[in-house]
Amino acid sequence: MLIEKYIQEKSHLVDKRLKELIPLNPGSLQKELFEAANYSLHSGGKRLRPILVFAALETFHEDPNVALDIACAIEMIHTYSLIHDDLPCMDNDDMRRNKPSLHKAFSEWIALLTGDYLLTYSFEVIANSHLSDAKKVKIISVIAHKIGAFGLIGGQYVDLSSENEKADWNKLEFMHINKTASLFSACLECSAIIADRNESEIRSLQNFGKNLGFAYQIVDDILDYETNDEEKATAVSILGFEEAKLKAEELFEKALSSLSTLPLSTDLLKNLANMLIKRKS
Ligand code: GRG
């Protein structure tokens, strides 16, 4: 199946399940919270993280549907991080995905609470999913770690705390790996847990996720370079345009070679990685 068709089909499943998990509840006192969550969850996100969960499961010859709720929970976490990142006290972005960011469309306190709600609810969704208790505990532990001080939040902290400092590659690498690659890795690791894979296979997938996520973020910097005049540390501002392109290519190759140790056909993950890195927008 063409990778574009695969993505479209899986995105549709995620959209549908997210609507079931967070209905609008029009008669409720907190209905605005559900409207806000739906505004951000259904505003054109590419659903890359859920698709990584599914693609890794297919690689292990497991039914991807068993992980639908885990994939949706991860998309909720991704959405929370974008909502909070856009807030005036963080990146202060008025727009997200060509639409007003949540605090502009609703209000700042609603955006803050909606992010909190999506984050806490994601763990409830995982805990209530139909996996064994042992797998759910492992998944909760992996995700919580990868979005905490040694992952997403740590990366965001270093980003915000070094805003007025001179750009430096080591710091940028730390930020990109923690803000972007850690959640990519978490997706793949969750699938490996569900499929009962061994430690060495989990490590291969972690390396794939880390290098792919890092490369993805550098490609994002490259694409931003033409459209963005913001004074921000990016791979392009530190390495220059051509070097940044070479770095993304090198990380992409590293990501692919991490897969070569898996005793399975990894074409789906490779095709997906290829599409993410060669994208034009
Ligand atoms: C607020 C705890 C906290 C963390 C924020 C995720 C993040 C950290 C900041 C958002 C801005 C940023 C540069 C994130 C890096 C990750 C990234 C590339 C996000 C965009 O992901 P896509 O391309 O977005 O998957 P869509 O819109 O398709 O969902």
Residues whose N, C-alpha, C, O or C-beta is under 5 A from the ligand:
A	BS01	GRG	G44 G45 K46 R47 L48 S81 L82 H84 D85 L152 I153 Q156 K179 T180
